Amino acid sequence: MRDAGIFDGDVLIVDRAIRPHHGHVVIAVVEGDFVCKTLSMRLGRMKLKAAHPGYPDVIPKEGQTVEIWGVVTASIKTMPL
């Protein structure tokens, strides 16, 4: 998610009470795996967009389990030691 300003080692603050909307950075569970992506909702279809060119977008397929777990509200940077 580097293009969204989130880097390896960052700590994310996630609010599960916020209703996710188009454009929110979210934590989602896709087939049991947690992912951090940008939520895209177009014409009633969901897509989880990657903000790093090396990672694919997630477009749920028929029968695939995808749950939006929470909305990312902040990122805490870690300092190199």
Phi and psi in degrees as GROMACS dihedral restraints (atoms count N, CA, C in turn):
[ dihedral_restraints ]
;  ai    aj    ak    al  type     phi  dphi    fc
    3     4     5     6     1   -59.9    20    10
    4     5     6     7     1   -32.1    20    10
    6     7     8     9     1   -72.5    20    10
    7     8     9    10     1   -10.8    20    10
    9    10    11    12     1  -101.5    20    10
   10    11    12    13     1     4.4    20    10
   12    13    14    15     1    85.9    20    10
   13    14    15    16     1    13.4    20    10
   15    16    17    18     1  -109.1    20    10
   16    17    18    19     1   125.7    20    10
   18    19    20    21     1  -123.0    20    10
   19    20    21    22     1   163.8    20    10
   21    22    23    24     1   -53.8    20    10
   22    23    24    25     1   135.0    20    10
   24    25    26    27     1    92.2    20    10
   25    26    27    28     1   -13.9    20    10
   27    28    29    30     1   -67.6    20    10
   28    29    30    31     1   149.0    20    10
   30    31    32    33     1  -102.3    20    10
   31    32    33    34     1   127.6    20    10
   33    34    35    36     1  -102.1    20    10
   34    35    36    37     1   138.3    20    10
   36    37    38    39     1   -97.1    20    10
   37    38    39    40     1   123.8    20    10
   39    40    41    42     1  -121.4    20    10
   40    41    42    43     1   128.4    20    10
   42    43    44    45     1  -107.0    20    10
   43    44    45    46     1   114.6    20    10
   45    46    47    48     1   -82.8    20    10
   46    47    48    49     1    -9.2    20    10
   48    49    50    51     1   -87.0    20    10
   49    50    51    52     1   -16.4    20    10
   51    52    53    54     1   -78.4    20    10
   52    53    54    55     1   132.4    20    10
   54    55    56    57     1   -76.5    20    10
   55    56    57    58     1   121.6    20    10
   57    58    59    60     1   -69.5    20    10
   58    59    60    61     1   140.0    20    10
   60    61    62    63     1  -130.5    20    10
   61    62    63    64     1   165.5    20    10
   63    64    65    66     1   -50.6    20    10
   64    65    66    67     1   130.2    20    10
   66    67    68    69     1    94.9    20    10
   67    68    69    70     1   -14.1    20    10
   69    70    71    72     1   -71.2    20    10
   70    71    72    73     1   143.7    20    10
   72    73    74    75     1   -82.9    20    10
   73    74    75    76     1   127.1    20    10
   75    76    77    78     1  -128.4    20    10
   76    77    78    79     1   159.8    20    10
   78    79    80    81     1  -102.0    20    10
   79    80    81    82     1   126.1    20    10
   81    82    83    84     1  -125.0    20    10
   82    83    84    85     1   154.5    20    10
   84    85    86    87     1  -109.4    20    10
   85    86    87    88     1   115.2    20    10
   87    88    89    90     1  -115.2    20    10
   88    89    90    91     1   111.2    20    10
   90    91    92    93     1    52.0    20    10
   91    92    93    94     1    39.6    20    10
   93    94    95    96     1    88.3    20    10
   94    95    96    97     1    -4.7    20    10
   96    97    98    99     1  -107.3    20    10
   97    98    99   100     1   135.5    20    10
   99   100   101   102     1   -79.9    20    10
  100   101   102   103     1   136.3    20    10
  102   103   104   105     1  -135.7    20    10
  103   104   105   106     1   153.4    20    10
  105   106   107   108     1  -115.0    20    10
  106   107   108   109     1   116.6    20    10
  108   109   110   111     1  -146.3    20    10
  109   110   111   112     1   169.7    20    10
  111   112   113   114     1   -93.3    20    10
  112   113   114   115     1   127.9    20    10
  114   115   116   117     1   -77.8    20    10
  115   116   117   118     1   129.2    20    10
  117   118   119   120     1  -122.3    20    10
  118   119   120   121     1   125.8    20    10
  120   121   122   123     1  -122.6    20    10
  121   122   123   124     1   113.5    20    10
  123   124   125   126     1  -133.5    20    10
  124   125   126   127     1   125.4    20    10
  126   127   128   129     1    52.7    20    10
  127   128   129   130     1    38.1    20    10
  129   130   131   132     1    77.7    20    10
  130   131   132   133     1     5.3    20    10
  132   133   134   135     1  -108.3    20    10
  133   134   135   136     1   136.7    20    10
  135   136   137   138     1   -96.5    20    10
  136   137   138   139     1   142.5    20    10
  138   139   140   141     1  -142.1    20    10
  139   140   141   142     1   138.4    20    10
  141   142   143   144     1  -106.7    20    10
  142   143   144   145     1   109.7    20    10
  144   145   146   147     1   -92.8    20    10
  145   146   147   148     1   132.0    20    10
  147   148   149   150     1   -76.9    20    10
  148   149   150   151     1   145.1    20    10
  150   151   152   153     1  -109.2    20    10
  151   152   153   154     1    22.8    20    10
  153   154   155   156     1  -136.5    20    10
  154   155   156   157     1   127.9    20    10
  156   157   158   159     1   -63.1    20    10
  157   158   159   160     1   -18.3    20    10
  159   160   161   162     1   -85.8    20    10
  160   161   162   163     1    -1.7    20    10
  162   163   164   165     1  -120.3    20    10
  163   164   165   166     1   143.8    20    10
  165   166   167   168     1   -81.6    20    10
  166   167   168   169     1   156.1    20    10
  168   169   170   171     1   -71.2    20    10
  169   170   171   172     1   158.0    20    10
  171   172   173   174     1  -111.3    20    10
  172   173   174   175     1   115.7    20    10
  174   175   176   177     1  -114.5    20    10
  175   176   177   178     1   106.6    20    10
  177   178   179   180     1   -57.4    20    10
  178   179   180   181     1   135.7    20    10
  180   181   182   183     1   -96.4    20    10
  181   182   183   184     1   163.9    20    10
  183   184   185   186     1   -52.7    20    10
  184   185   186   187     1   123.6    20    10
  186   187   188   189     1    84.6    20    10
  187   188   189   190     1    -6.0    20    10
  189   190   191   192     1   -77.2    20    10
  190   191   192   193     1   137.8    20    10
  192   193   194   195     1   -88.9    20    10
  193   194   195   196     1   118.1    20    10
  195   196   197   198     1  -133.8    20    10
  196   197   198   199     1   125.5    20    10
  198   199   200   201     1  -126.4    20    10
  199   200   201   202     1   127.7    20    10
  201   202   203   204     1   -79.6    20    10
  202   203   204   205     1   112.2    20    10
  204   205   206   207     1   -83.1    20    10
  205   206   207   208     1   -34.2    20    10
  207   208   209   210     1  -179.1    20    10
  208   209   210   211     1   168.2    20    10
  210   211   212   213     1  -104.5    20    10
  211   212   213   214     1   130.3    20    10
  213   214   215   216     1   -74.3    20    10
  214   215   216   217     1   123.9    20    10
  216   217   218   219     1  -108.7    20    10
  217   218   219   220     1   -17.9    20    10
  219   220   221   222     1  -160.8    20    10
  220   221   222   223     1   157.4    20    10
  222   223   224   225     1  -129.5    20    10
  223   224   225   226     1   128.6    20    10
  225   226   227   228     1  -105.3    20    10
  226   227   228   229     1   122.0    20    10
  228   229   230   231     1   -80.8    20    10
  229   230   231   232     1   143.7    20    10
  231   232   233   234     1  -100.2    20    10
  232   233   234   235     1   145.9    20    10
  234   235   236   237     1   -94.1    20    10
  235   236   237   238     1   139.4    20    10
  237   238   239   240     1   -64.3    20    10
  238   239   240   241     1   140.5    20    10
